[in-house]
Amino acid sequence: MRVWIFLTLVSDKGQAQFFVHCQHGSNRTVMMCAVYRIAVQGWTKNEVIKEMTLGRFGFHEIWSNLVVHLQKFDLKSQI
């Protein structure tokens, strides 16, 4: 349900721009941004995982379980 609330808020074009942040930018932030890319921007899970792990977002191997969570992510179950 939290994912749905997040997507509802950040997808509302009538709202201001959003800044999504957590301490390291490599766990909650990356998950919510990844979900946004999948749900709103139409990215595939593989594209999101590649950006998350190889991009310049400070991904650390300690958070490798996030890759597993994204691979299992089912948007329909979040609605």
C-alpha positions as CSV (number, residue, x, y, z in Angstrom):
1,M,0.0,0.0,0.0
2,R,2.9,2.4,0.7
3,V,4.1,2.0,-2.9
4,W,0.6,3.0,-4.2
5,I,0.6,6.1,-1.9
6,F,4.0,7.1,-3.1
7,L,3.1,6.6,-6.8
8,T,-0.1,8.6,-6.3
9,L,1.7,11.5,-4.8
10,V,4.6,11.8,-7.2
11,S,2.5,11.1,-10.3
12,D,0.1,14.0,-9.6
13,K,1.1,16.7,-12.1
14,G,-0.8,19.3,-10.1
15,Q,1.7,18.9,-7.2
16,A,5.1,20.5,-7.0
17,Q,8.3,18.6,-8.0
18,F,9.5,16.1,-5.5
19,F,12.9,15.4,-4.0
20,V,13.2,11.8,-2.7
21,H,16.0,11.3,-0.3
22,C,17.3,9.0,2.4
23,Q,20.7,9.0,4.2
24,H,22.7,7.1,1.6
25,G,20.4,7.2,-1.4
26,S,20.9,3.5,-1.9
27,N,18.0,1.8,-0.2
28,R,14.5,3.3,0.3
29,T,15.2,6.1,-2.2
30,V,16.4,3.8,-4.9
31,M,13.5,1.4,-4.4
32,M,10.9,4.1,-4.7
33,C,12.6,5.7,-7.7
34,A,12.8,2.2,-9.3
35,V,9.1,1.6,-8.7
36,Y,8.3,5.0,-10.2
37,R,10.3,4.2,-13.3
38,I,8.5,0.8,-13.7
39,A,5.0,2.0,-13.0
40,V,5.0,5.5,-14.5
41,Q,7.8,5.6,-17.0
42,G,7.4,2.1,-18.4
43,W,11.0,0.9,-17.7
44,T,11.6,-2.8,-17.4
45,K,12.9,-4.4,-14.2
46,N,16.2,-5.1,-16.0
47,E,16.6,-1.5,-17.0
48,V,15.9,-0.3,-13.5
49,I,18.3,-2.8,-11.9
50,K,21.1,-1.8,-14.3
51,E,20.6,1.9,-13.5
52,M,20.4,1.1,-9.8
53,T,23.6,-1.0,-9.6
54,L,25.7,0.6,-12.3
55,G,24.6,4.2,-12.2
56,R,26.1,6.9,-10.1
57,F,23.7,6.6,-7.2
58,G,26.0,5.2,-4.6
59,F,24.7,1.6,-4.8
60,H,26.5,-0.6,-2.3
61,E,26.7,-4.4,-2.4
62,I,25.3,-4.5,1.1
63,W,21.9,-3.6,-0.4
64,S,22.1,-6.5,-3.0
65,N,18.8,-7.8,-1.5
66,L,17.1,-4.9,-3.3
67,V,17.8,-6.5,-6.6
68,V,16.0,-9.6,-5.5
69,H,13.1,-7.5,-4.3
70,L,12.9,-5.7,-7.6
71,Q,13.0,-8.9,-9.5
72,K,10.0,-10.2,-7.5
73,F,8.2,-6.8,-7.6
74,D,4.6,-7.1,-8.9
75,L,3.0,-3.7,-9.5
76,K,-0.5,-5.2,-9.7
77,S,-0.2,-6.6,-6.2
78,Q,0.5,-3.1,-4.9
79,I,-2.7,-1.5,-6.1
